[in-house]
Amino acid sequence: MAILVGKEYCKVDPAGRFKFPAVLKKALSGVIDAGFVIKESIFDPCLELYPRAEFEKEIETKVAKLNHYNPQDRLLIRKLSEGNPVELDANDRLLIPGDLKKAKGIAKEIVLISKINIIEIWDVATYDKMNGMDVDFAALAAERLGQVNVGETI
């Protein structure tokens, strides 16, 4: 699968559906027929939308290696494995299940953020608040990615 790139804003209807952006549909054309898995992020106040194959790969490579007899591993297995299968409808809309919509405070407008092989779904107000945090991204990049020279692109 190609690396996903982009940020798209979408309106959510009262039923919890949003029109899947054409640019993402095109990028995912090879895997879109298999559907998606939508789940709560365990790290951020957003949802994660996995192409079905990416979700299964995540389960096979990480979660399945945990010890089912260890109580802490069982908690991780349970949390990381839970997700809702979703598919595009005839009008290219995806449904955000009501419990997930409520859990992450998703209202009328969302922003889809490409994150390599998955898509994060944020309520716009929550995303704007998080994105407005005072963070020195140059220092963070230098610390986490190695020294970055001024003018050099990552």
C-alpha positions in Angstrom: 0.0 0.0 0.0 1.2 3.5 -0.8 2.0 6.0 2.0 -1.0 8.1 2.7 -0.6 11.9 2.5 -2.9 14.8 3.2 -5.4 16.5 5.5 -9.1 16.7 4.5 -12.0 18.4 6.2 -15.4 16.7 6.1 -18.9 17.4 7.4 -20.6 14.7 9.5 -24.4 14.3 9.0 -26.7 13.6 12.0 -26.5 9.9 11.3 -22.7 10.0 11.8 -21.8 9.6 8.1 -19.2 11.6 6.2 -18.3 11.7 2.5 -15.0 10.0 2.0 -12.7 12.3 0.1 -12.0 11.5 -3.5 -8.2 12.0 -3.1 -8.1 9.3 -0.3 -10.4 7.0 -2.2 -8.0 7.2 -5.2 -4.9 6.6 -3.0 -6.6 3.6 -1.4 -8.1 2.2 -4.7 -6.3 -1.1 -4.4 -7.6 -1.9 -0.9 -10.9 0.0 -0.6 -13.1 -2.9 -1.6 -11.9 -4.9 1.4 -13.3 -2.1 3.7 -11.9 -0.5 6.8 -11.7 -0.9 10.6 -12.4 2.1 12.7 -11.3 2.2 16.3 -10.4 4.5 19.2 -6.9 5.7 19.4 -5.3 4.7 22.7 -2.8 7.6 22.5 -4.8 10.6 21.2 -8.4 11.9 21.4 -9.2 10.8 17.9 -10.3 7.8 16.0 -8.1 5.7 13.7 -9.3 4.4 10.3 -7.4 1.4 9.1 -7.7 -0.2 5.6 -8.8 -3.7 6.6 -5.5 -5.3 5.4 -3.4 -2.8 7.5 -5.5 -3.6 10.6 -5.0 -7.3 10.1 -1.3 -6.9 9.6 -1.1 -4.8 12.8 -2.9 -7.7 14.7 -0.7 -10.4 13.1 2.7 -8.6 13.7 2.1 -7.1 17.1 -1.0 -8.2 19.0 -0.8 -11.9 18.1 2.7 -12.1 19.6 1.4 -11.2 23.1 0.9 -13.9 25.7 -2.8 -14.8 26.1 -2.0 -16.2 29.6 -0.6 -12.9 30.9 -3.3 -10.6 32.4 -1.6 -7.4 31.1 -1.1 -8.8 27.7 -4.8 -9.8 27.6 -5.8 -6.2 28.3 -3.6 -5.0 25.5 -4.9 -7.7 23.1 -8.5 -6.7 24.0 -7.9 -2.9 23.5 -5.8 -3.2 20.4 -8.1 -5.7 18.7 -11.4 -3.9 19.2 -12.6 -2.1 16.2 -15.7 -1.8 14.0 -15.6 -3.0 10.4 -17.0 -0.2 8.1 -17.4 0.1 4.3 -18.1 2.9 1.9 -21.8 3.1 1.0 -23.2 3.6 -2.5 -22.6 7.4 -2.0 -19.0 7.0 -0.8 -19.9 7.7 2.8 -18.4 6.1 5.9 -20.4 5.7 9.1 -18.8 6.6 12.4 -20.4 4.3 15.0 -22.3 6.3 17.6 -20.3 5.0 20.6 -17.0 6.0 18.9 -18.5 9.4 17.8 -19.5 10.1 21.4 -16.2 8.8 23.0 -14.1 11.2 21.0 -16.5 14.2 21.0 -17.1 14.2 17.3 -19.7 16.8 16.3 -20.4 18.2 12.9 -17.0 18.7 11.3 -14.0 16.4 11.3 -10.5 16.5 9.9 -8.9 13.4 8.4 -5.1 13.3 8.9 -3.1 10.8 6.9 -0.6 9.0 9.2 1.5 6.8 6.9 -0.8 3.8 6.6 -3.8 4.8 8.5 -6.1 7.9 8.8 -6.8 9.7 12.0 -10.3 11.2 12.4 -10.4 14.2 14.7 -13.2 16.5 15.7 -12.1 19.8 14.3 -12.2 21.7 17.6 -10.2 19.0 19.3 -7.6 18.9 16.5 -7.3 22.7 16.5 -6.7 22.8 20.2 -4.1 20.0 20.0 -2.4 21.6 17.0 -2.2 25.0 18.8 -0.1 23.6 21.6 3.2 25.5 22.1 5.6 22.9 20.7 9.0 23.6 19.2 8.8 21.2 16.2 12.3 21.9 15.1 13.7 20.9 18.5 11.4 17.9 18.6 12.5 16.8 15.1 16.2 17.2 16.0 15.7 15.2 19.2 13.6 12.4 17.7 15.0 12.2 14.2 18.5 13.4 14.6 20.1 16.8 14.0 18.3 18.7 11.3 20.1 21.6 9.5 18.3 24.9 8.9 16.7 24.7 5.4 17.0 20.9 5.2 13.7 19.1 4.6 12.7 16.0 6.5 
